[in-house]
Amino acid sequence: MSVYFTDTDPTMRARASSGPLGQAALAALRAPSVFNTQPWRWELHDGVADLRAELGRRLPALDPDSRLLVVSCGTALNHAVVSLAAGGHAVAVHRLPDPDDATLLARLVLTGRRTPEPMDLRMAQATTVRRTDRRPFSAIPVPEESIETLRAAAERHGAHLQFLRDDQVVELTVAASHASDAEITDRRYRAELSAWTHRPPGSADGVPVTGAVSTVPRRVPVRDFAPGDHATLDPGEDSDAGTRYAILFTDADTPTDWLIAGEAMSAVLLTAVCSGLASSPMSDVTEVPSVRQSLRQLLSGLGWPVLALRFGIVHRPGEVPRTPRRTPGEESS
Ligand SMILES: Cc1cc2nc3c(=O)[nH]c(=O)nc-3n(C[C@H](O)[C@H](O)[C@H](O)COP(=O)(O)O)c2cc1C
């Protein structure tokens, strides 16, 4: 039996979503995704869950190669695995299992029971409270041991996290400004941004202006999600003085690497929550090819930058509103 998680038949849906894989697919809905496109769907069979890319949710101007789409699917994949681990389920992950089927990104196969570790439970709890926080972070420094823990989380998934020195942060600032200039003057990018920040009423995706922060002086500019609009999230008094910036990168630049990068990104962001850190991704610096190339130089050509991440401590945690999520029965648009 094959059940699309997006099946609209309530009986089939209930049966599929009540099992551990269905529950994991539900938990994976909380994963971060580029422009909150949630570009995946799950197909559930007996003891097997297939994760598929939904190419109709790709961002053609911003992400012509589908790299960020696959990274987003990778975050959902790891969120699902985290949920299964906390529920005491062992699972095998087969990445891109069918060379003739490029949209089949991963197959999860239940392999038995395991005893969850306390950290598994904390990571699963972190999926329920994690948010992208674009506000400037405080001057309180990120502890060195947290940085080591975040780096280790990326390595465990086969990706790497390079934390930037102050002189390299200056280069990231230049990269972010160049990316912003290149994108905002591109009509196709502006149309895409507008489409995903002004969703039709009742839509359960995209980035609402309630999560956008007005432009304020800060070390590295973040993507402006409300150009010309009034961003509603109060940026506060901080200016990112204690913020640490890192580049998530992979050894190669294939779809498997992008998927692994997404899994690592999920693990890193959930680990940040467990370490009391706020975070937000910055993929604008890898969307413009020449700017991505400049980040490669920051890595001394040793890997392929996927995106940048910022980590810090906020004075007012929990104030960032939740972004919407699709419901399991919804067909893709
Ligand atoms: C691949 C990827 C790229 C992203 N790029 C950016 C970005 O450039 N700027 C930003 O502020 N948020 C970025 N985000 C965060 C998404 O906008 C965010 O995950 C989405 O709106 C859902 O909100 P949430 O993370 O609070 O659940 C990115 C997320 C992913 C997975």
The ligand as an SDF file (V2000), in Angstrom:
LIG
                    3D

 31 33  0  0  0  0  0  0  0  0999 V2000
   17.8480   26.5540    2.9900 C   0  0  0  0  0  0  0  0  0  0  0  0
   17.3220   27.6940    3.8480 C   0  0  0  0  0  0  0  0  0  0  0  0
   17.6710   28.9890    3.5280 C   0  0  0  0  0  0  0  0  0  0  0  0
   17.1980   30.0550    4.3170 C   0  0  0  0  0  0  0  0  0  0  0  0
   17.6150   31.3320    4.0240 N   0  0  0  0  0  0  0  0  0  0  0  0
   17.2540   32.3470    4.8390 C   0  0  0  0  0  0  0  0  0  0  0  0
   17.7620   33.6740    4.6230 C   0  0  0  0  0  0  0  0  0  0  0  0
   18.5440   33.9150    3.7110 O   0  0  0  0  0  0  0  0  0  0  0  0
   17.3870   34.6470    5.4780 N   0  0  0  0  0  0  0  0  0  0  0  0
   16.5430   34.4030    6.5350 C   0  0  0  0  0  0  0  0  0  0  0  0
   16.2630   35.3110    7.3000 O   0  0  0  0  0  0  0  0  0  0  0  0
   16.0200   33.1640    6.7480 N   0  0  0  0  0  0  0  0  0  0  0  0
   16.3750   32.1420    5.9400 C   0  0  0  0  0  0  0  0  0  0  0  0
   15.8990   30.8760    6.1670 N   0  0  0  0  0  0  0  0  0  0  0  0
   14.9230   30.6500    7.2320 C   0  0  0  0  0  0  0  0  0  0  0  0
   13.5140   30.5110    6.6600 C   0  0  0  0  0  0  0  0  0  0  0  0
   13.0500   31.7500    6.1790 O   0  0  0  0  0  0  0  0  0  0  0  0
   12.6150   29.9500    7.7780 C   0  0  0  0  0  0  0  0  0  0  0  0
   13.0600   28.6540    8.0990 O   0  0  0  0  0  0  0  0  0  0  0  0
   11.1590   29.8690    7.3710 C   0  0  0  0  0  0  0  0  0  0  0  0
   10.6310   31.1530    7.1490 O   0  0  0  0  0  0  0  0  0  0  0  0
   10.3320   29.1660    8.4730 C   0  0  0  0  0  0  0  0  0  0  0  0
   10.4170   29.8580    9.6850 O   0  0  0  0  0  0  0  0  0  0  0  0
   11.0180   29.1850   11.0040 P   0  0  0  0  0  0  0  0  0  0  0  0
   12.4450   28.8010   10.7280 O   0  0  0  0  0  0  0  0  0  0  0  0
   10.9020   30.2260   12.0780 O   0  0  0  0  0  0  0  0  0  0  0  0
   10.2200   27.9530   11.3100 O   0  0  0  0  0  0  0  0  0  0  0  0
   16.3510   29.7980    5.4060 C   0  0  0  0  0  0  0  0  0  0  0  0
   16.0010   28.4760    5.7190 C   0  0  0  0  0  0  0  0  0  0  0  0
   16.4910   27.4260    4.9460 C   0  0  0  0  0  0  0  0  0  0  0  0
   16.1520   26.0040    5.3180 C   0  0  0  0  0  0  0  0  0  0  0  0
  1  2  1  0
  2  3  1  0
  2 30  2  0
  3  4  2  0
  4  5  1  0
  4 28  1  0
  5  6  2  0
  6  7  1  0
  6 13  1  0
  7  8  2  0
  7  9  1  0
  9 10  1  0
 10 11  2  0
 10 12  1  0
 12 13  2  0
 13 14  1  0
 14 15  1  0
 14 28  1  0
 15 16  1  0
 16 17  1  0
 16 18  1  0
 18 19  1  0
 18 20  1  0
 20 21  1  0
 20 22  1  0
 22 23  1  0
 23 24  1  0
 24 25  2  0
 24 26  1  0
 24 27  1  0
 28 29  2  0
 29 30  1  0
 30 31  1  0
M  END
$$$$
